Amino acid sequence: MSRLGRWLAGACASAVAVGLLIAGSALGGRPPRAGAGGGAGAGPEVAVGAYLHYGSPGVERMRELSSWLGGTELRAGHTYLPGDTWANIEGAPDSLRTWARWRQEKADRLFVLNVPMQERNEAGVPDDRVAELIRSGARGANDQHFRRLATRLVELGVPDTVIVLGWEMNGFNYTHRCRPDPESWKTYWRRVVAAMRSVEGQRFRFDYAPNRGGDAIAWTSCYPGDDVVDVIGMDSYDQEPGPTFDEQVSQPYGLQQQVDFARAHGKRISYPEWGLFRHGDNPAYMRGMLAWFAEHRPLYHSITDYCPHGVWQCGQNPRSAQVFREFLSAG
């Protein structure tokens, strides 16, 4: 999804939605309850998160969302670096300090940061120019920007940040997309990871997170290698391809293929972005996703919580909000 859209939606987010409880009989069955912290025999612990605002207000809203969920702790704090200038990609936004303080408050928290691979990342750059930029990056032209970002994160005390690098690379839109030159793109990813890992004190994990489905190119064609990927993520909204949740699971390059691919490569999975979209207030989708997380135990999942995707800051999805709240509530 567009970073600019996230920024605008975050800045203009409505007040916390209240009064969303709907009679359970209107929602159908509830997914099997899985506590936010897991438990004996529950498999790896899952960090629950939400994208609530790109900057410092996101931290405060996480506390409020936790209260709405009856005290369930949100352990995954998720934000994005702007992709407009290299200075911002290097970690210039002051809000990183607020996120770093949030991360340091508890040892089991995850700070998840989406990092663009190119400046002017949403400028509608044509394929031929994108191919040139990819090849330039693959030759090392941008290494210094990513070393500066890594140094900034280490200095802020978040050397274990989960880096969602070049997200949705299999799509049509971002300047950091893969399709114009997949082989050079993979080399570029490897250079970025090498540059960031060269900084003393870092313990970053790199999350490879395509869009669900085929999109502009098969996301497996862009995979840069097991030695430079720590987590296999996926951004998955309730939209085509896949009119139903079951089809979103079984489609080519869908949710099941992600799980199978990650298992074959010995990686944890994640869902940096997910939420409602084209099919409106869809409790069946919400039940499906939450049950999927309970079964497959991703490292973390982070719902995009503004309209039309969300359930707490968006009052237009009350039935889905009820499912989300019942499933994840500590009470």
N, C-alpha and C positions, 0 to 999 in steps of 0.2 A: 504494500500500500504506500501511497505517496507520503514522503516525510513532511512536505509542506502541509499536506492535509492533516497530518498528525499534530503539527505545531499549531495550526489554526484551530483545530478542534480542541486541543488541550487548552489553549489560551481562552477559548470562548465556552468552555464546558459549563453546562448548567449546574445549578446547585444539586446536592445529593438527592437522588430520587428516593421518595418515601412512600409508604402505603402501597407496596407492591404485592402484598400477600394475596394470592388467589386460591380459591378452593382447590384442594389437591385433586379432587375428582375430575376437575377440568383439564388436568395435566397428564393424566394417564399414569403409568408406573414410574417409579423413581429408580434411578440407577443404584446399584449396590453401593452402600456408603463406604468410603475409604477416608479415614482420618487424614488430616493435612500432614501429620508427622509419620504416617505409616504405622507399623507395629510389628509384633512378632509374627514372622511368616508372611508379612505383607510385601516383601521384596524391597528394593532400594527406595529410600526416602525421596519424595517428590516435593520440590519447592514450588509453591503456588505464588503467582505474581499477577500483575495487571499493569498495562500501560495506561496511566492516568493523566500525565502531563509531561512534556519534555524536560521541564526545568524543575526548580526547587519546589513549586507547589505540588508536584507529583509525590514527594515524600510525605507531606502532610495528608494528602488524600489517601495514601496507603493506610495511614492510621485510622482514618474515617471509614474506609472500606472494611478494614479488619473489625471495627466495632459493629458495622452492619452485618457482618458474618458471625456475630456472637463471640468475638475474640479470637477467631482463627488468625494465626500469624501469617502474614504474607512475607515469605522468605526470599522471593525473587524480586529485586528492584530493577526495573527495565526502563531504559531511555535510549535516545539516539543522538549521535553527533550530527550537526548540520552538514550537508554536502555541498554548500555553496562555495566555500573558499578553503584553501589548504590550511590557513590559520585555524579555522574551526575544526577541521579534521585532526589537526595536531593537538586538540584538547583545550582550545581557548575558552569555551563557555564556562562562566563562573559557577554555574549550577553543578558542575562536577564535584566541587567541594562539598556541597550539601549531600549529594549521593554518596560520596566517600565517607562522610561522617555517619550516615545511615548504615552503610556496610559495616563499619567498624564497631557499631554498638553491640552486635552479637556475632559470635564466631561462625554460626551455621548459615549466615545469610549469603546469598549470591548477588553480585552486581553484574547485570547483563547490559552490555553496551553495543548497540548497532553502529558499525564503523563503515562509512563509505570508502570505496577504493579510488574514487575520482572526484575532483572538484566539479562544480557545475553539474551535479549528479542528476538533477531533474530539469535540465535545460533543453531537452529535446534534441540532443546531439545526434546527427545522422550516423548510420552504420559505418561508413567509410572513415569518418573521423574517430569514432569509438575504436575501430580496429587499430588506427594509428596510436591512440592513447594506450591501448592495451599493450601493444608492442613496445612502446616507450617505457611503460612500467615494468615490463618483463626484462628490459635491459638495465633496470635499476634507477631510472630517472626519479622515482618517488621514494626511494628507500629512506631518505632523511626525514621525510614527513612522518613516517610511521615509527622511526626511532624516537622522534620527539614526542609523539603520542605515548609510546611505551614509557619513556622517561617521566612524562607528566603523571601517568597513572601510578607508577611506582612511588613517585614523590608524594602523591596524595594519599598513599597508604592503601591502595587497592591493586596490588600486584597480581592478585588472583582473579581479576575481572574475566568474565566470559565474554569473548569478543565475537559478535555476530558479524563477520566480515563479508562485505559485498552481498548482502542478503538479496534474495529473489533474483539471483543472477541469471536464471533461466527465462526471465521475462523479456518484454519488449521495450521497457521504458527507461530504466536507469542507465546513466552513462557507464556505470560499472557492470553492465550486462556482459554476458559471456558469448552470445551467438556470433558476433562479428569475427571472432578469432578464438575458438575454444582452446586450441593448444597453447597459444601465447597467454591466454587468460590463466590457464593452470600454472604456467611458469610465473606469471605475475603474482598470483596468490602465494606461491611458494616463497617468492622474494619478500613479500610483505611479512609473512610469518617469520622468516629468517631475520629480517630487520628488527622486528619486535622482540623476538627471543634473544637477540644479541645484547639487550639491555640488562645489566646486572640487577638481580633481585626479582625479576619477573617470574610469575608462575601462571601466565595466561592459559586459558583454554579457548581454542578456536572452534566456533560453531558454524558449520556449513549448512545454510538454511535456504533452500529453494522454495518457490511456490509449489503447492500441490498440483499435480497433473503435468501434461506435456508442455504447455505454454509455448514459448518461442523455440525451445530446444530441450531435448531430454536432459534432465538435470544430472543424470549419470555421466553424460558426455563432458561435463565440466568438473567432475570430481578430481581434485588435485593430488590426492594420495594420502594414505593412512598416516604417514609420518608428520603431516602438517594439518591434520584435522583431528579434533578430540571429540566432537559431538556432531551427530547427524540430525539437524533440525528440519523443520518444515513449517512454512506459513500456510495456514489452512482455514479459509473462510467458507461460510455456507453460500456457495455460489457454484456456477458451472465451471469446469465440467463436473457433473455429478448432481443430478436433481435430488437425490436422497443421500442420507449419510452412508448407507450400505454401499452405494455406488462410488462415493468418495473414498471409501476404503479399498474397493476392488479395482478401480480404474487403473489403467497404465500410469505408472509414476505417482500413484496415490499413497494413501496412508499405509496400506499393507506392504507395498514395495519399499517404502521408507524403513519400516521395521525390519523387513527381511534383509535389506541392504546393510543396515547398521549392524545387525547380528552377524552377517557374513564378514564384516570388517572389524568386529570387536569393539563397537562404539555404543555409548549411551545415545538416546534420542532426546529431542526437545521440541517445543512448540513456542517459538518466540512471539508469534502472532497467531491469534485465532479469534473467531467471533462470528456473529450473525452478519448477514449481508443481503443478498439478492432475494432470499426467500422470506424475509421479514421476521416477525416474532415466531420462532420455530422451536418449540420445546423438544420436539423429537430430535433435532440436530443437537441441541444442548445436552440432552440425555446421552446421545450417542458419543459425543466428544468426551464427556466426563467419565463415562464407562470405559472408553478407550484408554484414557489416562490411568484409570484405576487398574486396568488389566496390564498395560505395557510399561508403567512406571517410568516416565521420562525424567530426566534430570530436573527439568522445570517446565512449566507452561505459564504463559502470560496472555490473558485475554486483552484485546484492544477495547478499552472501556470508554468509548464515546459513541454517539449515534453515527451510523445505524448499527454498529457492531456490538455495543455494550449492553450491560444489564444493571449497572448501578448509577452511572452518570447519564443514562439514557432511559427516559421513562416510556419509550414507545415499545418496549419489549417486556411487558410485565409477566407473561407466562414463562418465558425463558429465564427471566430474573428469579422467579420463584424456584425453578429447578436448580439454578446455580446456587442460590442461597441455601436451599435445603441440603444439597449435596455437600457443600463445603463448610457449612456452619459448624462451629465448635459446639453449639448447643443442640 
